Amino acid sequence: MPGSKVTRPRLDQPFVTGSIDTLTGTVPVVPAELTWRDRRGGHKVRWGIGRYTYTVDPGLYAVGSPTDLSPVLVTANYKLTFDALRRTLTGRDAWILVLDTRGINVWCAAGKGTFGTAELVSRVKSSGLAQVVSHGVLVLPQLGATGVAAHEVRRGTGFRVLWGPVRAADLPVFLDAGMRATAEMRTVTFPLRDRLALIPVEAANVVALALAVAAGAVVTGGIGPGWYSVARALERAPIGIAAAFAAIIAGTVVTPALLPWLPCRMFAVKGAIVGLAAALLIDLAFWSAGAPFSLAAAGVVAVAGASFAAMNFTGTSTFTSLHGVEKEMRLVMPWQALGAVLAVGLWIAGGWL
């Protein structure tokens, strides 16, 4: 079974600064402070570069000089998640148990089952954790609760699961309060800052599609009387390019920014509303060109494209359940496809009319 192989963290990983000898072997020590390399890697992943290989070896790590009484914090092997946890531990001594989540963050991995009971039980045993700590408590992020059955972990390892706060930033206060969480620590929020932080990776996921649409519009823009005209293609190119990138901006930037205030629960509809506003702006900008069919095509691209791009944001949001995403895709993707076909027809017709 993939991921079931017992692995011990490598000491040659760039973020490892030393090691601690325990009864069960050598445990790597990692600093709480992030280096320039860590920050550079985090920025690259935010733009979708190396997203699926940005991982940490699963196993047990140490921060500071932990003892058998130090807390054990459980996390995923997505390095962005791992870094978010360790940077909250400045000046503290703690153990970090990293599960093999295939490079996926805690919340998504819990939904997929990789941040789950079987992996946690297996990792506790393979790390020899029972011989390292004496308190028998595992602190898990609350967002991993959907994948872990605490009673089965207790039965399989002898360790008690204690649910930590939603956000890693609240860990210092949580630990100082005797591992007691406030109501605010239990509340999932998705403020503007968090939504904006996710825009780059979502935009990067669809920018290639936008470039393809823009290129296709430029190439096909020359079709018309006399079959093809380069001059006509260049004349119509600005409209097609504007439509492609307006769709991306509307769907991946404006929609996430305005998410709580846009009507309707479905992200595809939220995106379509913003896309309609973008279509009106395109019409105003190019109205003097006197190209009604080309402008109509651009409007359809803006609406359908923004709808599609915004729908992709459901996997990044706290607003929609997995069932809701699947239902939404079944409902709206046929309409988005129909919009693409209609846009092509209107664009081609615009070469003659």
HUVEN-V881193 format. One record per helix or strand. SS is the DSSP state (A for helix, B for strand). FROM is the first residue (numbers start at 0). TO is the last residue. If there is no record, write none. Layout:
BEGIN
ss=SS from=FROM to=TO
ss=SS from=FROM to=TO
END
This chain:
BEGIN
ss=B from=15 to=21
ss=B from=24 to=29
ss=A from=35 to=45
ss=A from=50 to=52
ss=B from=54 to=54
ss=B from=58 to=62
ss=B from=71 to=75
ss=B from=77 to=77
ss=A from=78 to=85
ss=B from=93 to=98
ss=A from=105 to=111
ss=A from=116 to=125
ss=A from=128 to=130
ss=B from=136 to=139
ss=A from=141 to=146
ss=A from=149 to=156
ss=B from=159 to=162
ss=A from=167 to=175
ss=A from=183 to=185
ss=A from=191 to=196
ss=A from=198 to=219
ss=B from=222 to=223
ss=B from=226 to=227
ss=A from=229 to=256
ss=A from=258 to=260
ss=A from=266 to=288
ss=A from=291 to=314
ss=A from=321 to=349
END
